[in-house]
């Protein structure tokens, strides 16, 4: 009898499974985007775009997506995303998020 080895799922596998289990939860897309941001910026962007399209009111995504775009030196697009995030933060009365987005916007504008 040969021993069977069980491979533990990776964090990415688990996050994909969470998304497959509930594709309507914006946090699942957000978590995937953040995880891919560590290793695959192109894939991270795809998940952020999907998140923005399907859950435009999910405020935490704007800061991290803007930050990724700045890191990729795509400042014009970062400015656009961050301005949308600032407007959303105003609508949601999230003052702390609005300040953080404004600071990141300044970085994108003056880098």
N, C-alpha and C positions, 0 to 999 in steps of 0.2 A: 504494500500500500504506500503510495507516494504522498508526502505531506502536501497539504494545500496551503498556499500563502494568500493571505488577504491583504490587498493593498489599501491602505487608508486613503480615502478621497482627499484631494488637495483642497485648500481653501477655495480656489477658483471653481473646482467641481461642486463644492457645497453651495457656493453662491449661484451657480447656474441651476442647480437643483431647486434652490429656494425660488428663483425666478420662474422656473418651469411649473412649480407648485402653485405660484400665485403671481402671474404676469401683470396683474392690476395694481400691485403694491409698488409705489414709486421707489421705496427704499431698496428693493431688490435690484433695480436698474442702477440706482445710485451706488450701491455697494459694489456692483460689477465694474462700473466706471472707475471707481476709486482703486479697486484692486488691479485692474488693467493699467492704470496710470503708473504703477510701479515698474511694469515690464514692457508695455506695448501701448505707446501713446496713440497710435492710429486706432486701435481697438477701443481705447478709452474714449476717444472723440466720438466714435460711432455710438457708444452707449450714452454719452452725454447728449448727442443729437437726438437719439431716440427718447431719452428722458425729457428733453425740452419739448419735443413734439407731443408726447403722450401725457405729460404731467407738467405743463408750463407753470403751474402754481407751486411747485415743489422748490421752495426757496433755497435750501442748502446747496442745491446743484449749481447755482449761479456763481458762487464764490469759487468753488473747486474747478468748474469748467473754465472760468476766466483765468484762474491761476495756471491751468494746463496750457491754455492758449498763449499766455505770456511766456511760459517756459519754452514753448515752440516758436517763439518770436512772431506770433500772429496777433500782434497788438491791435490792429484795426478790428478784427473779429472779437477780440477780448473786450475792447471798449464797448462794442455793441451788446454783448452778452451782459457785461457788468451794469450798463445803463438800464437794461431790462430788469436786472435783479434789483437795482436800487428802486425803480418804480414799483416793483412787486413788494419790496420790503416796506415802502411807504404805505401801500394799500393794506398790507397786513399789520401795520403799526409795529414793525419789528425794528426798533431803533438801533439795537446793537448790530444786527445784521446789516442794516443800512450804513452804519459807520464803517464796518469792515469792508463792505463792497466799495465804498467811496475811497478808502485808503488804497485798495487794490486798483481801482480805476485811476487814481493819481499815478500809481506806479506804471500802469500801461500807457498813460498819456505822456509821461515825462521820462521814459526810459530811452 
